[in-house]
Amino acid sequence: MSLGSHLQELKRKHATLSEKVEQAQRSPGIDDLSIRELKKEKLRLKEEITRLDS
């Protein structure tokens, strides 16, 4: 897998996680721990994207 396609895949996963976080925050049945874990994964992806993009 080339670096460009890897970055695109990471960005796609990051966008998907953003949508999941937004949905979870609007859903009253989702606990804060689940939302926190989604946010941690989203941040990890963002950091990897930044690291590879520079």
N, C-alpha and C positions, 0 to 999 in steps of 0.2 A: 504494500500500500504506500503510495507516495505521500509526502508531507502535506501537500495541498488537499488530497482527499481525506487524509486523517483529520486535518483541521476542520474540514467541512462536516465530517461525521461528529466531531466533538461539539461544534456549534449547533448542529441539529439536536444532539442530545441535551445541550444546555437550554435550547428553546423549548424542548419538550418538558424538561424539568420546570422551567418557568411557568408553563401552563399548568402543570400539576400542582405547583405551590399556590398559584392563584386560585385554582379550584378548591384545594384543601382549605385555604383560608376562608373561603365563602361557605364551606360546608360545616355545619355545627357539630357533626358527628366525628370529625377528625380531631385527634388529640394533638396537643402542642408538641409532643415528642416526635410524632410522625412528620409534622411540618418542619421541625428543626432538622431532622435527618435529611429531608429533601433539600433544604437550604444548604446544608453542609456539602452534600453531593454536588449541588449546583455551583457552589463556591470552588470546590475542588476542580471541577471542569473548567471554570472560568480562569483559574490560576494556571492550569495546564495549557489552555488556549493562549493565554498571554505569554507564557514561557516559550511556547513553540513559535509564536507569531513574531517574536522579537529577534 
